Amino acid sequence: MQLTLNVNGEARSVEVDEDTPLLWVIRDDLALTGTKFGCGIAQCGACTVHVDGQAVRACSFPATAVMESSIVYGLTAAFLGRVSVANGAIQEGNFDTYKMLSLAQMPSIQTVIIESDPNKPGGIGEPDLPPIAPALTNAIFAATGKRLRSLPLSAHGIEPA
Ligand code: FES
């Protein structure tokens, strides 16, 4: 499959198997050897990279998990995403006060990555996050006839499962 990643602000495309751990995509396919291999079992942290703001152990993080991580962030933004400001400062300082969807609240995700026109925007990772809330609100409109024009959905009484 074709995988396009935003690496340090630069879009990079590679051809990889979808189960390839992200570490080997970074080291072998992108030739970025600063990310190290240590234990290979997600214990030592030598391979740690940031994916959508979260530190992950790339040795045990399949390439498709990059897309699934974006889906979690997109659904969280759609259902719960809200920050409060007081005295010019955001009040939510970390994930204890900015809630993410829990595993129990997440729907089952089946990731199918298909070929796309390489001359058009695409890839997995950051490109798949922005369409999630519009797709969700369009599905709500199709099912209910009610057009929701603001987020989070929880403010409209729509909660994740
Ligand atoms: S190589 Fe040790 S945690 Fe990934």
Backbone and ligand atoms as CSV (ligand in chain L), in Angstrom:
chain,resi,resn,atom,element,x,y,z
A,1,MET,N,N,0.830,-1.184,0.000
A,1,MET,CA,C,0.000,0.000,0.000
A,1,MET,C,C,0.870,1.240,0.000
A,2,GLN,N,N,0.306,2.322,-0.536
A,2,GLN,CA,C,1.001,3.606,-0.510
A,2,GLN,C,C,0.685,4.291,0.811
A,3,LEU,N,N,1.710,4.730,1.498
A,3,LEU,CA,C,1.560,5.387,2.787
A,3,LEU,C,C,2.185,6.768,2.688
A,4,THR,N,N,1.408,7.788,3.017
A,4,THR,CA,C,1.935,9.145,3.038
A,4,THR,C,C,1.897,9.638,4.471
A,5,LEU,N,N,3.036,10.014,4.971
A,5,LEU,CA,C,3.153,10.485,6.353
A,5,LEU,C,C,3.669,11.907,6.360
A,6,ASN,N,N,3.217,12.660,7.350
A,6,ASN,CA,C,3.787,13.976,7.589
A,6,ASN,C,C,4.923,13.776,8.583
A,7,VAL,N,N,6.143,13.859,8.107
A,7,VAL,CA,C,7.316,13.630,8.950
A,7,VAL,C,C,8.039,14.952,9.138
A,8,ASN,N,N,8.005,15.435,10.358
A,8,ASN,CA,C,8.663,16.704,10.683
A,8,ASN,C,C,8.224,17.821,9.729
A,9,GLY,N,N,6.925,17.836,9.403
A,9,GLY,CA,C,6.360,18.895,8.581
A,9,GLY,C,C,6.463,18.677,7.089
A,10,GLU,N,N,6.996,17.525,6.684
A,10,GLU,CA,C,7.168,17.243,5.259
A,10,GLU,C,C,6.396,15.979,4.887
A,11,ALA,N,N,5.585,16.045,3.829
A,11,ALA,CA,C,4.842,14.871,3.366
A,11,ALA,C,C,5.812,13.907,2.697
A,12,ARG,N,N,5.812,12.651,3.164
A,12,ARG,CA,C,6.693,11.621,2.608
A,12,ARG,C,C,5.849,10.416,2.239
A,13,SER,N,N,6.007,9.907,1.039
A,13,SER,CA,C,5.246,8.763,0.567
A,13,SER,C,C,6.158,7.569,0.388
A,14,VAL,N,N,5.670,6.407,0.821
A,14,VAL,CA,C,6.414,5.155,0.682
A,14,VAL,C,C,5.437,4.049,0.336
A,15,GLU,N,N,5.954,2.965,-0.205
A,15,GLU,CA,C,5.160,1.781,-0.500
A,15,GLU,C,C,5.522,0.728,0.538
A,16,VAL,N,N,4.556,0.346,1.399
A,16,VAL,CA,C,4.832,-0.604,2.483
A,16,VAL,C,C,3.668,-1.568,2.657
A,17,ASP,N,N,3.934,-2.683,3.327
A,17,ASP,CA,C,2.859,-3.565,3.775
A,17,ASP,C,C,2.179,-2.900,4.959
A,18,GLU,N,N,0.845,-3.025,5.046
A,18,GLU,CA,C,0.129,-2.299,6.094
A,18,GLU,C,C,0.460,-2.763,7.505
A,19,ASP,N,N,0.988,-3.972,7.661
A,19,ASP,CA,C,1.339,-4.458,8.990
A,19,ASP,C,C,2.777,-4.127,9.382
A,20,THR,N,N,3.496,-3.446,8.510
A,20,THR,CA,C,4.879,-3.098,8.821
A,20,THR,C,C,4.910,-2.159,10.024
A,21,PRO,N,N,5.700,-2.495,11.056
A,21,PRO,CA,C,5.815,-1.557,12.174
A,21,PRO,C,C,6.348,-0.207,11.692
A,22,LEU,N,N,5.816,0.837,12.290
A,22,LEU,CA,C,6.181,2.194,11.902
A,22,LEU,C,C,7.687,2.414,11.982
A,23,LEU,N,N,8.355,1.764,12.925
A,23,LEU,CA,C,9.811,1.922,13.071
A,23,LEU,C,C,10.526,1.604,11.773
A,24,TRP,N,N,10.114,0.517,11.112
A,24,TRP,CA,C,10.822,0.102,9.898
A,24,TRP,C,C,10.426,0.965,8.716
A,25,VAL,N,N,9.246,1.541,8.750
A,25,VAL,CA,C,8.886,2.531,7.720
A,25,VAL,C,C,9.805,3.742,7.869
A,26,ILE,N,N,9.985,4.186,9.109
A,26,ILE,CA,C,10.815,5.366,9.363
A,26,ILE,C,C,12.275,5.081,9.023
A,27,ARG,N,N,12.811,3.965,9.511
A,27,ARG,CA,C,14.241,3.692,9.329
A,27,ARG,C,C,14.585,3.222,7.918
A,28,ASP,N,N,13.839,2.225,7.418
A,28,ASP,CA,C,14.219,1.605,6.154
A,28,ASP,C,C,13.662,2.347,4.939
A,29,ASP,N,N,12.405,2.732,5.003
A,29,ASP,CA,C,11.788,3.332,3.828
A,29,ASP,C,C,12.030,4.841,3.743
A,30,LEU,N,N,12.089,5.510,4.895
A,30,LEU,CA,C,12.332,6.950,4.888
A,30,LEU,C,C,13.789,7.295,5.170
A,31,ALA,N,N,14.590,6.270,5.501
A,31,ALA,CA,C,16.029,6.452,5.758
A,31,ALA,C,C,16.279,7.468,6.870
A,32,LEU,N,N,15.399,7.461,7.891
A,32,LEU,CA,C,15.593,8.328,9.051
A,32,LEU,C,C,16.053,7.439,10.205
A,33,THR,N,N,17.334,7.314,10.350
A,33,THR,CA,C,17.895,6.345,11.287
A,33,THR,C,C,18.085,6.900,12.697
A,34,GLY,N,N,17.623,8.103,12.935
A,34,GLY,CA,C,17.689,8.651,14.294
A,34,GLY,C,C,16.757,7.921,15.241
A,35,THR,N,N,15.707,7.325,14.699
A,35,THR,CA,C,14.806,6.507,15.500
A,35,THR,C,C,15.439,5.132,15.633
A,36,LYS,N,N,15.720,4.717,16.846
A,36,LYS,CA,C,16.540,3.522,17.080
A,36,LYS,C,C,15.721,2.277,17.377
A,37,PHE,N,N,16.334,1.131,17.086
A,37,PHE,CA,C,15.784,-0.163,17.462
A,37,PHE,C,C,16.519,-0.643,18.699
A,38,GLY,N,N,15.753,-0.979,19.733
A,38,GLY,CA,C,16.366,-1.504,20.951
A,38,GLY,C,C,15.844,-2.895,21.232
A,39,CYS,N,N,14.756,-2.965,21.963
A,39,CYS,CA,C,14.222,-4.261,22.400
A,39,CYS,C,C,13.270,-4.900,21.378
A,40,GLY,N,N,12.549,-4.088,20.644
A,40,GLY,CA,C,11.586,-4.617,19.674
A,40,GLY,C,C,10.284,-5.103,20.288
A,41,ILE,N,N,10.103,-4.892,21.588
A,41,ILE,CA,C,8.880,-5.353,22.259
A,41,ILE,C,C,8.224,-4.234,23.078
A,42,ALA,N,N,8.419,-3.003,22.656
A,42,ALA,CA,C,7.763,-1.842,23.278
A,42,ALA,C,C,8.111,-1.650,24.747
A,43,GLN,N,N,9.346,-1.998,25.114
A,43,GLN,CA,C,9.744,-1.866,26.512
A,43,GLN,C,C,10.794,-0.786,26.758
A,44,CYS,N,N,11.755,-0.624,25.866
A,44,CYS,CA,C,12.893,0.245,26.170
A,44,CYS,C,C,12.673,1.710,25.793
A,45,GLY,N,N,11.854,1.981,24.804
A,45,GLY,CA,C,11.575,3.357,24.398
A,45,GLY,C,C,12.533,3.930,23.372
A,46,ALA,N,N,13.500,3.155,22.905
A,46,ALA,CA,C,14.471,3.666,21.939
A,46,ALA,C,C,13.827,4.105,20.627
A,47,CYS,N,N,12.683,3.558,20.318
A,47,CYS,CA,C,12.032,3.819,19.039
A,47,CYS,C,C,10.893,4.836,19.154
A,48,THR,N,N,10.791,5.518,20.280
A,48,THR,CA,C,9.645,6.396,20.539
A,48,THR,C,C,9.586,7.552,19.541
A,49,VAL,N,N,8.404,7.754,18.958
A,49,VAL,CA,C,8.130,8.887,18.070
A,49,VAL,C,C,6.772,9.463,18.470
A,50,HIS,N,N,6.491,10.660,18.008
A,50,HIS,CA,C,5.186,11.272,18.268
A,50,HIS,C,C,4.278,11.048,17.075
A,51,VAL,N,N,3.069,10.555,17.332
A,51,VAL,CA,C,2.036,10.397,16.314
A,51,VAL,C,C,0.816,11.159,16.808
A,52,ASP,N,N,0.431,12.177,16.097
A,52,ASP,CA,C,-0.708,13.014,16.491
A,52,ASP,C,C,-0.569,13.480,17.937
A,53,GLY,N,N,0.636,13.839,18.331
A,53,GLY,CA,C,0.852,14.384,19.660
A,53,GLY,C,C,1.032,13.356,20.765
A,54,GLN,N,N,0.958,12.087,20.435
A,54,GLN,CA,C,1.127,11.031,21.429
A,54,GLN,C,C,2.448,10.317,21.189
A,55,ALA,N,N,3.183,10.063,22.243
A,55,ALA,CA,C,4.406,9.279,22.123
A,55,ALA,C,C,4.024,7.814,21.938
A,56,VAL,N,N,4.559,7.194,20.898
A,56,VAL,CA,C,4.261,5.782,20.645
A,56,VAL,C,C,5.571,5.037,20.446
A,57,ARG,N,N,5.552,3.752,20.730
A,57,ARG,CA,C,6.706,2.887,20.503
A,57,ARG,C,C,6.593,2.356,19.068
A,58,ALA,N,N,7.377,2.916,18.187
A,58,ALA,CA,C,7.256,2.625,16.763
A,58,ALA,C,C,7.549,1.172,16.414
A,59,CYS,N,N,8.290,0.450,17.281
A,59,CYS,CA,C,8.620,-0.936,16.976
A,59,CYS,C,C,7.394,-1.836,17.025
A,60,SER,N,N,6.376,-1.419,17.755
A,60,SER,CA,C,5.181,-2.248,17.882
A,60,SER,C,C,3.927,-1.472,17.488
A,61,PHE,N,N,4.094,-0.543,16.572
A,61,PHE,CA,C,2.998,0.323,16.137
A,61,PHE,C,C,2.830,0.123,14.623
A,62,PRO,N,N,1.846,-0.699,14.222
A,62,PRO,CA,C,1.691,-0.934,12.784
A,62,PRO,C,C,1.323,0.348,12.048
A,63,ALA,N,N,1.703,0.425,10.809
A,63,ALA,CA,C,1.452,1.624,10.017
A,63,ALA,C,C,-0.025,1.998,10.027
A,64,THR,N,N,-0.930,1.007,10.017
A,64,THR,CA,C,-2.360,1.326,10.012
A,64,THR,C,C,-2.804,1.966,11.320
A,65,ALA,N,N,-2.040,1.776,12.393
A,65,ALA,CA,C,-2.399,2.393,13.673
A,65,ALA,C,C,-2.311,3.911,13.601
A,66,VAL,N,N,-1.503,4.416,12.662
A,66,VAL,CA,C,-1.424,5.863,12.468
A,66,VAL,C,C,-2.811,6.390,12.073
A,67,MET,N,N,-3.464,5.670,11.174
A,67,MET,CA,C,-4.805,6.078,10.740
A,67,MET,C,C,-5.815,5.908,11.881
A,68,GLU,N,N,-5.723,4.812,12.600
A,68,GLU,CA,C,-6.668,4.572,13.695
A,68,GLU,C,C,-6.511,5.609,14.795
A,69,SER,N,N,-5.300,6.053,15.037
A,69,SER,CA,C,-5.059,7.115,16.015
A,69,SER,C,C,-5.769,8.394,15.585
A,70,SER,N,N,-5.704,8.706,14.299
A,70,SER,CA,C,-6.382,9.907,13.794
A,70,SER,C,C,-7.886,9.786,13.943
A,71,ILE,N,N,-8.423,8.583,13.785
A,71,ILE,CA,C,-9.868,8.383,13.937
A,71,ILE,C,C,-10.278,8.639,15.385
A,72,VAL,N,N,-9.468,8.178,16.333
A,72,VAL,CA,C,-9.761,8.448,17.749
A,72,VAL,C,C,-9.781,9.954,17.994
A,73,TYR,N,N,-8.781,10.648,17.483
A,73,TYR,CA,C,-8.727,12.105,17.677
A,73,TYR,C,C,-9.902,12.793,16.991
A,74,GLY,N,N,-10.236,12.363,15.798
A,74,GLY,CA,C,-11.342,12.988,15.060
A,74,GLY,C,C,-12.677,12.784,15.749
A,75,LEU,N,N,-12.931,11.572,16.215
A,75,LEU,CA,C,-14.192,11.305,16.920
A,75,LEU,C,C,-14.226,12.026,18.267
A,76,THR,N,N,-13.096,12.093,18.942
A,76,THR,CA,C,-13.041,12.843,20.209
A,76,THR,C,C,-13.361,14.307,19.972
A,77,ALA,N,N,-12.774,14.890,18.939
A,77,ALA,CA,C,-13.054,16.297,18.628
A,77,ALA,C,C,-14.533,16.492,18.313
A,78,ALA,N,N,-15.104,15.564,17.556
A,78,ALA,CA,C,-16.515,15.687,17.172
A,78,ALA,C,C,-17.443,15.557,18.378
A,79,PHE,N,N,-17.186,14.594,19.236
A,79,PHE,CA,C,-18.104,14.347,20.355
A,79,PHE,C,C,-17.815,15.224,21.569
A,80,LEU,N,N,-16.545,15.417,21.892
A,80,LEU,CA,C,-16.201,16.016,23.179
A,80,LEU,C,C,-15.353,17.275,23.077
A,81,GLY,N,N,-14.802,17.564,21.914
A,81,GLY,CA,C,-13.785,18.594,21.772
A,81,GLY,C,C,-14.222,19.989,22.179
A,82,ARG,N,N,-13.765,20.410,23.310
A,82,ARG,CA,C,-14.068,21.751,23.797
A,82,ARG,C,C,-13.014,22.124,24.830
A,83,VAL,N,N,-12.534,23.345,24.748
A,83,VAL,CA,C,-11.631,23.850,25.782
A,83,VAL,C,C,-12.239,25.118,26.351
A,84,SER,N,N,-11.848,25.440,27.550
A,84,SER,CA,C,-12.337,26.665,28.182
A,84,SER,C,C,-11.154,27.598,28.422
A,85,VAL,N,N,-11.448,28.890,28.325
A,85,VAL,CA,C,-10.410,29.909,28.481
A,85,VAL,C,C,-10.772,30.785,29.676
A,86,ALA,N,N,-9.817,31.013,30.536
A,86,ALA,CA,C,-9.996,31.926,31.671
A,86,ALA,C,C,-8.724,32.736,31.841
A,87,ASN,N,N,-8.883,34.026,31.969
A,87,ASN,CA,C,-7.730,34.933,32.136
A,87,ASN,C,C,-6.697,34.735,31.033
A,88,GLY,N,N,-7.181,34.491,29.817
A,88,GLY,CA,C,-6.295,34.357,28.675
A,88,GLY,C,C,-5.573,33.038,28.571
A,89,ALA,N,N,-5.956,32.051,29.353
A,89,ALA,CA,C,-5.251,30.760,29.320
A,89,ALA,C,C,-6.241,29.612,29.158
A,90,ILE,N,N,-5.848,28.629,28.363
A,90,ILE,CA,C,-6.632,27.405,28.238
A,90,ILE,C,C,-6.587,26.686,29.585
A,91,GLN,N,N,-7.744,26.248,30.056
A,91,GLN,CA,C,-7.819,25.650,31.387
A,91,GLN,C,C,-7.492,24.155,31.389
A,92,GLU,N,N,-7.670,23.501,30.259
A,92,GLU,CA,C,-7.386,22.068,30.201
A,92,GLU,C,C,-5.893,21.894,29.918
A,93,GLY,N,N,-5.165,21.399,30.889
A,93,GLY,CA,C,-3.720,21.308,30.763
A,93,GLY,C,C,-3.208,19.976,30.276
A,94,ASN,N,N,-4.029,18.927,30.381
A,94,ASN,CA,C,-3.579,17.609,29.965
A,94,ASN,C,C,-4.808,16.720,29.808
A,95,PHE,N,N,-4.593,15.444,29.598
A,95,PHE,CA,C,-5.713,14.553,29.304
A,95,PHE,C,C,-6.538,14.186,30.538
A,96,ASP,N,N,-6.132,14.628,31.718
A,96,ASP,CA,C,-7.005,14.432,32.877
A,96,ASP,C,C,-8.166,15.417,32.847
A,97,THR,N,N,-7.966,16.570,32.181
A,97,THR,CA,C,-9.042,17.562,32.091
A,97,THR,C,C,-9.578,17.717,30.671
A,98,TYR,N,N,-8.805,17.329,29.654
A,98,TYR,CA,C,-9.296,17.287,28.267
A,98,TYR,C,C,-9.540,15.820,27.949
A,99,LYS,N,N,-10.781,15.424,28.011
A,99,LYS,CA,C,-11.110,14.008,27.899
A,99,LYS,C,C,-11.059,13.517,26.455
A,100,MET,N,N,-10.475,12.338,26.300
A,100,MET,CA,C,-10.486,11.618,25.030
A,100,MET,C,C,-11.546,10.523,25.135
A,101,LEU,N,N,-12.036,10.054,23.980
A,101,LEU,CA,C,-12.947,8.921,23.999
A,101,LEU,C,C,-12.224,7.731,24.627
A,102,SER,N,N,-12.923,7.010,25.462
A,102,SER,CA,C,-12.339,5.813,26.065
A,102,SER,C,C,-12.475,4.647,25.092
A,103,LEU,N,N,-11.775,3.586,25.389
A,103,LEU,CA,C,-11.866,2.391,24.552
A,103,LEU,C,C,-13.315,1.896,24.479
A,104,ALA,N,N,-14.029,1.969,25.607
A,104,ALA,CA,C,-15.427,1.517,25.640
A,104,ALA,C,C,-16.338,2.403,24.787
A,105,GLN,N,N,-15.934,3.648,24.567
A,105,GLN,CA,C,-16.748,4.567,23.776
A,105,GLN,C,C,-16.428,4.506,22.284
A,106,MET,N,N,-15.322,3.877,21.931
A,106,MET,CA,C,-14.911,3.837,20.529
A,106,MET,C,C,-15.676,2.769,19.758
A,107,PRO,N,N,-16.084,3.096,18.542
A,107,PRO,CA,C,-16.666,2.049,17.698
A,107,PRO,C,C,-15.567,1.115,17.212
A,108,SER,N,N,-15.973,-0.033,16.739
A,108,SER,CA,C,-15.021,-0.931,16.109
A,108,SER,C,C,-14.502,-0.257,14.836
A,109,ILE,N,N,-13.219,-0.339,14.604
A,109,ILE,CA,C,-12.622,0.294,13.422
A,109,ILE,C,C,-12.048,-0.787,12.526
A,110,GLN,N,N,-12.421,-0.759,11.273
A,110,GLN,CA,C,-11.797,-1.618,10.279
A,110,GLN,C,C,-11.068,-0.713,9.307
A,111,THR,N,N,-9.775,-0.825,9.247
A,111,THR,CA,C,-8.979,0.038,8.390
A,111,THR,C,C,-8.717,-0.649,7.056
A,112,VAL,N,N,-9.178,-0.037,5.996
A,112,VAL,CA,C,-8.917,-0.520,4.645
A,112,VAL,C,C,-8.291,0.641,3.885
A,113,ILE,N,N,-7.066,0.467,3.490
A,113,ILE,CA,C,-6.356,1.527,2.787
A,113,ILE,C,C,-6.334,1.180,1.307
A,114,ILE,N,N,-6.820,2.091,0.498
A,114,ILE,CA,C,-6.928,1.837,-0.936
A,114,ILE,C,C,-5.987,2.761,-1.695
A,115,GLU,N,N,-5.651,2.343,-2.878
A,115,GLU,CA,C,-4.804,3.169,-3.734
A,115,GLU,C,C,-5.544,4.441,-4.091
A,116,SER,N,N,-4.820,5.524,-4.219
A,116,SER,CA,C,-5.436,6.780,-4.635
A,116,SER,C,C,-4.541,7.458,-5.658
A,117,ASP,N,N,-5.086,8.474,-6.269
A,117,ASP,CA,C,-4.348,9.243,-7.266
A,117,ASP,C,C,-3.179,9.949,-6.577
A,118,PRO,N,N,-1.941,9.622,-6.929
A,118,PRO,CA,C,-0.799,10.241,-6.251
A,118,PRO,C,C,-0.687,11.743,-6.519
A,119,ASN,N,N,-1.454,12.246,-7.476
A,119,ASN,CA,C,-1.410,13.678,-7.774
A,119,ASN,C,C,-2.439,14.471,-6.974
A,120,LYS,N,N,-3.191,13.778,-6.125
A,120,LYS,CA,C,-4.190,14.452,-5.291
A,120,LYS,C,C,-3.834,14.238,-3.825
A,121,PRO,N,N,-4.326,15.116,-2.958
A,121,PRO,CA,C,-4.032,14.927,-1.534
A,121,PRO,C,C,-4.529,13.564,-1.061
A,122,GLY,N,N,-3.751,12.909,-0.231
A,122,GLY,CA,C,-4.142,11.602,0.271
A,122,GLY,C,C,-3.183,11.144,1.335
A,123,GLY,N,N,-3.187,9.852,1.588
A,123,GLY,CA,C,-2.302,9.279,2.572
A,123,GLY,C,C,-3.040,8.916,3.833
A,124,ILE,N,N,-2.288,8.471,4.828
A,124,ILE,CA,C,-2.875,8.146,6.121
A,124,ILE,C,C,-2.164,8.969,7.171
A,125,GLY,N,N,-2.799,9.097,8.314
A,125,GLY,CA,C,-2.243,9.922,9.374
A,125,GLY,C,C,-3.031,11.207,9.457
A,126,GLU,N,N,-2.393,12.332,9.317
A,126,GLU,CA,C,-3.082,13.605,9.448
A,126,GLU,C,C,-4.162,13.840,8.402
A,127,PRO,N,N,-3.998,13.415,7.138
A,127,PRO,CA,C,-5.054,13.722,6.154
A,127,PRO,C,C,-6.405,13.107,6.471
A,128,ASP,N,N,-6.448,12.039,7.247
A,128,ASP,CA,C,-7.742,11.398,7.494
A,128,ASP,C,C,-8.469,11.957,8.708
A,129,LEU,N,N,-7.877,12.848,9.464
A,129,LEU,CA,C,-8.546,13.394,10.651
A,129,LEU,C,C,-9.600,14.458,10.303
A,130,PRO,N,N,-9.304,15.451,9.487
A,130,PRO,CA,C,-10.277,16.540,9.265
A,130,PRO,C,C,-11.643,16.118,8.738
A,131,PRO,N,N,-11.773,15.093,7.892
A,131,PRO,CA,C,-13.121,14.776,7.379
A,131,PRO,C,C,-14.013,14.032,8.372
A,132,ILE,N,N,-13.510,13.631,9.527
A,132,ILE,CA,C,-14.293,12.778,10.423
A,132,ILE,C,C,-15.522,13.501,10.963
A,133,ALA,N,N,-15.373,14.680,11.524
A,133,ALA,CA,C,-16.533,15.390,12.085
A,133,ALA,C,C,-17.557,15.734,11.001
A,134,PRO,N,N,-17.159,16.251,9.832
A,134,PRO,CA,C,-18.162,16.485,8.783
A,134,PRO,C,C,-18.859,15.203,8.332
A,135,ALA,N,N,-18.117,14.103,8.232
A,135,ALA,CA,C,-18.750,12.840,7.834
A,135,ALA,C,C,-19.761,12.399,8.885
A,136,LEU,N,N,-19.401,12.566,10.143
A,136,LEU,CA,C,-20.302,12.175,11.235
A,136,LEU,C,C,-21.559,13.048,11.247
A,137,THR,N,N,-21.396,14.351,11.123
A,137,THR,CA,C,-22.571,15.236,11.145
A,137,THR,C,C,-23.426,15.040,9.891
A,138,ASN,N,N,-22.814,14.730,8.772
A,138,ASN,CA,C,-23.610,14.422,7.566
A,138,ASN,C,C,-24.391,13.126,7.756
A,139,ALA,N,N,-23.790,12.143,8.417
A,139,ALA,CA,C,-24.507,10.889,8.687
A,139,ALA,C,C,-25.673,11.128,9.643
A,140,ILE,N,N,-25.474,11.992,10.635
A,140,ILE,CA,C,-26.568,12.335,11.561
A,140,ILE,C,C,-27.695,13.024,10.796
A,141,PHE,N,N,-27.324,13.926,9.890
A,141,PHE,CA,C,-28.335,14.609,9.080
A,141,PHE,C,C,-29.102,13.608,8.206
A,142,ALA,N,N,-28.368,12.687,7.594
A,142,ALA,CA,C,-29.028,11.690,6.733
A,142,ALA,C,C,-29.974,10.802,7.536
A,143,ALA,N,N,-29.614,10.513,8.786
A,143,ALA,CA,C,-30.434,9.622,9.608
A,143,ALA,C,C,-31.599,10.335,10.283
A,144,THR,N,N,-31.402,11.621,10.623
A,144,THR,CA,C,-32.419,12.305,11.428
A,144,THR,C,C,-33.071,13.492,10.738
A,145,GLY,N,N,-32.434,14.014,9.692
A,145,GLY,CA,C,-32.931,15.239,9.050
A,145,GLY,C,C,-32.547,16.496,9.811
A,146,LYS,N,N,-31.810,16.331,10.895
A,146,LYS,CA,C,-31.398,17.476,11.710
A,146,LYS,C,C,-29.959,17.850,11.371
A,147,ARG,N,N,-29.771,19.094,10.938
A,147,ARG,CA,C,-28.431,19.560,10.575
A,147,ARG,C,C,-27.792,20.221,11.802
A,148,LEU,N,N,-26.701,19.646,12.285
A,148,LEU,CA,C,-25.977,20.206,13.421
A,148,LEU,C,C,-24.838,21.060,12.873
A,149,ARG,N,N,-24.769,22.287,13.297
A,149,ARG,CA,C,-23.798,23.222,12.722
A,149,ARG,C,C,-22.731,23.660,13.716
A,150,SER,N,N,-22.633,22.974,14.838
A,150,SER,CA,C,-21.562,23.297,15.784
A,150,SER,C,C,-21.139,22.021,16.516
A,151,LEU,N,N,-19.934,22.072,17.007
A,151,LEU,CA,C,-19.372,20.966,17.783
A,151,LEU,C,C,-19.037,21.482,19.175
A,152,PRO,N,N,-18.931,20.644,20.147
A,152,PRO,CA,C,-19.001,19.192,20.079
A,152,PRO,C,C,-20.447,18.684,20.038
A,153,LEU,N,N,-20.599,17.471,19.579
A,153,LEU,CA,C,-21.927,16.867,19.496
A,153,LEU,C,C,-22.541,16.684,20.876
A,154,SER,N,N,-21.709,16.531,21.899
A,154,SER,CA,C,-22.243,16.368,23.261
A,154,SER,C,C,-23.034,17.606,23.683
A,155,ALA,N,N,-22.726,18.779,23.122
A,155,ALA,CA,C,-23.485,19.991,23.436
A,155,ALA,C,C,-24.901,19.916,22.855
A,156,HIS,N,N,-25.127,18.998,21.895
A,156,HIS,CA,C,-26.447,18.786,21.314
A,156,HIS,C,C,-27.127,17.565,21.928
A,157,GLY,N,N,-26.538,17.031,22.964
A,157,GLY,CA,C,-27.098,15.859,23.619
A,157,GLY,C,C,-26.760,14.546,22.935
A,158,ILE,N,N,-25.818,14.581,22.000
A,158,ILE,CA,C,-25.393,13.360,21.321
A,158,ILE,C,C,-24.070,12.911,21.928
A,159,GLU,N,N,-24.105,11.769,22.565
A,159,GLU,CA,C,-22.948,11.251,23.284
A,159,GLU,C,C,-22.387,10.034,22.557
A,160,PRO,N,N,-21.087,9.797,22.720
A,160,PRO,CA,C,-20.542,8.549,22.161
A,160,PRO,C,C,-21.147,7.361,22.904
A,161,ALA,N,N,-21.113,6.216,22.293
A,161,ALA,CA,C,-21.730,5.018,22.898
A,161,ALA,C,C,-21.138,4.709,24.248
L,1,FES,S1,S,12.680,-0.825,20.363
L,1,FES,FE1,FE,12.365,-0.840,22.494
L,1,FES,S2,S,10.432,0.071,22.733
L,1,FES,FE2,FE,10.681,-0.060,20.586
